[in-house]
């Protein structure tokens, strides 16, 4: 589906760049045909001496700016994984983070700033701003070998623009996988054995959670917390919308399984509290520490857990493989691709790409692996070093991160982020409003399809 760029946003970005750069930029945001051929095949051997007409990183003092569009990425992680290693290797290169107010949207940030490097999942809302540089020409120019990247990462990024220009808008930074975190103290309190390195089915996980869901001394203990319908659907790699029509894709046997599982979790006695609380979050697990098991992303939890440790908060936890449906044992859930991209308006595209290449080198990815993120490159030895340098992972069963094969993330339709709220509403309907599964699916489908008709006008086809 082709996207439209807001004329106002383009004007603001262009004016900002002219002020910041004081001149024109030879790079364009489109890749050439030759760049496309090189990038799509993974063969980057076509670079020549004539093409190496760029400033090499470290030749002169340089400041690059960095912006995260929303993925969990703590300041500690930014410094440890990006800023410090680059500055150590290139002392006259600094990378500064743009940190807007929490309520500021990516669109608002990108209308007033021109960050050279952009981090996060490749969101359709950001694609619509036109801010992503097509990297195909830079990949060829700098002889970057795409075949070093894990297919689950680079194939997903290519899928985003497949048949719509085939641009490569980013490169994978890390593979964000799901695991199950558990609070050992709650298991000890109620005399229940810990989860093992054996992957549980969802039915087994729900049964285990029921043993730990109770109220004691005024504390509501919740056995199993999940990311509700959106998270559960990732066990089966389900799209929310039909890729071609944009209509709701919930009326399928697999989505029915997801809704039925969500209903079963909600029906666990004590799961929904007398005050109507039904949505159990990261803060409940980490800060209130009343959640026995929480299935979530690695990146969503490891960095914040390390910051919690640095604050002196004691927490006795460990990790187990993420549960799945019985016919999908051996697989986990969709991997989320945290990617790193270049701003199409940056005056330092070549230098920014060299930074990305450093991050994706064996040494750069070793730092990422040792600090609690799954590397994006093919190098099994790095996974053996997973978590070695992050204190909060010491003594944890980190090998459980790699039990089960993650699924490639489904194609994220341009409207998906705009309609995902309807799945949250559907979960609330199941939890609080007494809707049965089929009624909840019908209601969500109708609401999504109405939203889509509006979005066709406001966002475009």
N, C-alpha and C positions, 0 to 999 in steps of 0.2 A: 504494500500500500504506500502510495506516495504521500509525503508529508509536506505541509506548507510552513514557511518561516514567517513569523510576524514581521511586517514591514517596520513597525516601530522599534522592535528589538534589534533588527539589523541596523537601523539608523543609529541607535544608541551605541551599539557595539563598534560600528565604524568610526563614530566620532571619538569614542574612548581610545581606540587604537591609534588614530591620527595624533591625538594629544600625547599618548604615551610614547609613540615611536618616532614621531616627527618625520615620517617618510613612508615610502611604499615598501611592500614586501614582495619578493619574487615568487615565494611559494604560493600555490593555490590550494584550495581545499579538495580539488579533484585529482584522482590518480590518472596517469596516462594509460593507454592500452598496453604498452610494454610493461609498465609497473603492475598492471592487473595480471598479466600473464605470469610474471615472476611470483607475485604474492599468492596467487591462487594455487600454483603448483608447489609452493614451498621452496622452489629453486631460486636462491638469491645469489647465484654465482655470476650473474650478469653485470655486477658492478665493475666499473673501469676506473682507471686513474683520472680520466677526464671528468668523471662524475664526482670525484672527491673534492669538490670546490666548496667546502664548508669549513666553518671554524671548528677546530677540534676542542672538545671539552677540556678546560683547564689551561688553554693557551692564554687567556686573559681573564681578569676578574669578571664574575658574572653572578647575578642574582636571578633565580627563577622562582616563580610563585606556584603554589600548589593548592588545590581545592578539592575537597571530598563532597560528592553530591548527595551523600546520605547514608552510605554503608557505615557500620560501626568501625571507627578507626580512631583510636585514642591518640592523644598527643604523645604519649610514651611510644606507641607503635610508630607514629609518623617519624619521630626522632630516631628510633632504633632501627627501623627498616629502610628508611629513605634518606633523611637529612644527614644524619651522622656518618653513615658509610660513604656517601658521595663526597661530603666535605673532607673526610679522612683521606680519600684517594685523590681528591682535587681540592687542595686547601683554599684556592681562590674562588671556588664555586659554593654558593650558599643557596639553600632552598627554604623559602619561608612559606608558612601556611596561612592561607586566608581563612579566618574563623569568624563567620558572620553570626548574628544572633540566631538562636535555635529556631525561632519562628520564621526566619527568612527562607523563602523558597529558592531552589536552584535557578529558576528563571530570573528572580530578582537579583541574585548575586551576579549572574552572568550578564545582566544588563548594565551593571555598573563597574565590573571588574573584568580583567582579561588574564585569568590564571593561565600560566604556560602549560601546566600539567593538571589533568583532571582525573580523579580517582573515584571508583565506585562501580556498581553494576551499570551496564549500558542501558540507560532508561530512555524510553520513547519520548518522554516529556523533554529530556535534554536534547535528544536527536532533533526534535522539532525546532530548537533554537538555531540550528545550523552551526553549533559551536565545535562539533567534532571534526578534526582534520582527517581526511582520508589518508591512511598511512602507507598505501601501496607504493608510492614513489619513494618515500623515505626508507621503506623496507629494502627496496632495490638499491637505492643510493648508498646505504650503509651496510650492504651485504648481510642483512640480518636473516638468519636461517629459521624459517617458520617450522621446519620439521622437528626442531628441538622442543616445541610446545606440545603439551598433552592435547590429544584430539578433543577431549571433552570440553576444553577451554576455547581453543581457536575455532573449532567447528561451530560452536554456539555463536561466537561473534560473527563469523561469516554468514550464518543462517539469518541474522537480523536483516541484512540488506540483500539477501539472495533474490535475484530477479528484479531488483530495484536499484541497479547501479553497481551492485557487488562490491561496494567499498569495504575496506577494513577500517573500522572506526576506532579500534582500540586493540590492545594486546592484553592477554590475561596476566594478572599480577599474582593471584593465588586462587586456589580452588576451595571455595567455602562449602564444607560438608556438614552434614547433620550427625550429631551423636546424642546420647542420653546422659544427662548429668543426674547424679543422685546424691542426696544428703544422707551420709552414713549415720549421723546421729539419730535421725528419725527411724531408720531401720533398726538401730540398736535399741532405741526407746521402746519399740513395740515388738522386739524379738523376732524380726523378720530377716531372713538371709538376704545379703546383698545380691543384686543382679550380677551375673557372671559374664564371661566373654562370649557366651552363646547368644546369638541374636534371637530375640523374642519375637513372636508374632504379636500383632496388635491385640488379639484376644488374650494372650498370656499377659501382656503388659497391663491391660485393663483389669484383669483378675488380680494381679499383684498390687496394682494401685488401690483396689478396693480394700485390701487388707490394711492399708495405711491411711485411709481416709476416715477421719473421726474427729471429734471435738473433745479436748481434754484440758481442764483447768482454764477454760475460756479461750483456748487456742484452737482454731480450725486447721487441722492438718489435712493436706490434699495429697493423695497418693500419686497421681499422674497428671501433669499439666502439659498440654500440647498447644500448638499455634492454631488451634481451631480448624475450620474448614480449609483455609488456604494452606496451612501447614500439612494437614493430613493428605490433601490432594497430591502433594509432592511425592508421596510414596508410590503413586501410579503415574506421575508425569503428566498430569491432566491440564489441558488448556482451559481457560475460562470462557474464551470466545472462539468461534469458528474462524480460522485464518482467512478464508475467502469472503465470507458474508459479513463477518463482524457480529453475528447474532450469538446469543448465549449458547454455550455448549454443555449445559448442566444436565440435560435430559438424556443421560447415557447410563448403562449398567454400572460403570466404574464410579461415576459421581454418586449414584445411589448407594454404593458401598461406603463411600466417604461420609455421606450424610447419616447413614445408619450407624457407622462407627462413632461419629460425633454424638449422636443421640444416646448411644450406649454409655459413653463416658459421662455425659450429663446426668444419666439416671443412676449413677453410683451414689448410694446414700451418703449424704454429707458433702457432696461435691459442690452443690449450690447452697450457699449459706442462707440463713434466715433473712439477712439484709439484702439478698438478691445478687451477691457477688458470684460471678460465673467465669470471668475471664482472668485467669491466673498468669502473671507476667514474670519477667526477669527479676524485678524488684522483690516480688514475693519469694522467689527462690533464694536470691542472694542476700537481701537485706532483712526481710522478715524471717526467712529461713523456716517457712512452714510448708514448703513443697518437698515431697520425698523424691520425685523424679520429674525432670523437665526435659523434653525433647526439643532441641534447638540447634541453630547454626554454631559452628566453632567460633567464628569471628564475633558473633553476638555475645558470647560469654567469656572467652578466655581473656581478652584484654581487660574488660571490666572486672573480672575476678582478680586479675593481677593488681589492678588499682585498689581493689578492696583490701587485698593483702597488704599493700603499701600503707594503707590507712590504719593498719593494726587490727583489722576485724578478723576474728577467728572464724573459720568455716571448715568443717570436716566433710569433704565431698570427694567424689571420684566420677569416672565416666564408664559407660557401657555402650555397646553398639546400639544404633537407632533401631527401634522395632519396625516391622513392616507387615504387609498382608502375607498370609500363609503361602500363597502361590508365588511370592516374590522373595522368599528367603534367599540370601546370598547377594541381594541388592539392598541399598539403603534408600535414600530419597534423592530428589533432584539436587545436583550441585549448583550452587550459585557462583557465577563467575565474577569475581572482583577484578576489574580491569583498570588499565592505566592508559590514558589517551592524551592527545595534544590539542590545544586550542587552535582552531583554524585561523584565529586572529593574532596568535603569538608571533612576536618578532624573532623568537629564538627557537624555531622548530627543529633545526638540526641539533642544537645543543640539548633540547628537551628529549629528542629521540635517543641521543647518546646516553642520557640519564636512564631512560627506559631500558636500553640495551644492557647497561650495567646492572640494573635491578634484575634483569632476566638472565644474567650470566650465572654460571654455577656458583660463584662466590656470593652473588647477590641473593640467589634463591636459597643458599645454605643459611644465610642470616634469617630469611623469612621462615624457613622450616624450623630452625632452632628456637625461634621465638613464637611458635604456636600457630603457624598458618601452613596449610598444605601447599607445597610448591606447585607452580604452573608448568614447570619443565619436566621432561622425561629424564629422570635420574633416580632410580630406586634407592641409591645410597643416601640421598638426602632425607628420605622418609624415615630412615633408621635413626636420624639425628633429631627427629621431630620433638620440639619442646625442651631441648637440652639446656637452653640458656634462659628460660623464663621460670623464675622461682616458683610461681604458683602451680606449675605442672610437675614439679619434682615429687616423686613418689606416687604419681598418678598412673593409672593403667593406660598409658598413651597408645599402646598397640591397638587398643579397641577402636581408635580413630579409623583404622584401615581395614576393619572387618566389614565386609560387604562392599559391593561395587556401586558407586554413586551413579544415578541416572543423569543423562544430559538434560539440562533445563529445557522445558518446553518453549516454543516460540512465544515471546511476549508480544501480544497484539498491541498496536498503538493505543488502543482504548483501555487496556487492561488495568492500568493503575487508577483510571478514572472510575471504573465500575467495581473494583474489588471491595469497596465498602458494602456492596449488596451481599457479599458472602459473610461479612461480619454481622450484618443485620439478620441474615438467615440463621447464623449460629445463635444469636440472641432469641430469635423466634423459637428455636428448638429448646433453648435453656429456660426461658422465662415465660414466653407467651403461649406455651402449650401446643404449638403446631406439630402435626405429624410430619414425617419425612417428606412424603409426596407433596403435601401442601406447601412446605417450606421451599421445595425445589420449584414448584410452579410460581410461587410469589417472587422468588429471586429471579427466575427467568423473565417474568413479565417486567420487573423493575429494570433489569439489565437491558432488555430490548428497547424500552422507552428511553433509557439513558443513551443507548447507541444512536437512536434517531436524532437526539439533540446533539451528540458529539459529531455526527456527520456534518452538521451545520457549523458548529463552533470550532472544531479542529480540522475537519475536512476528510475526504476519502483517503 
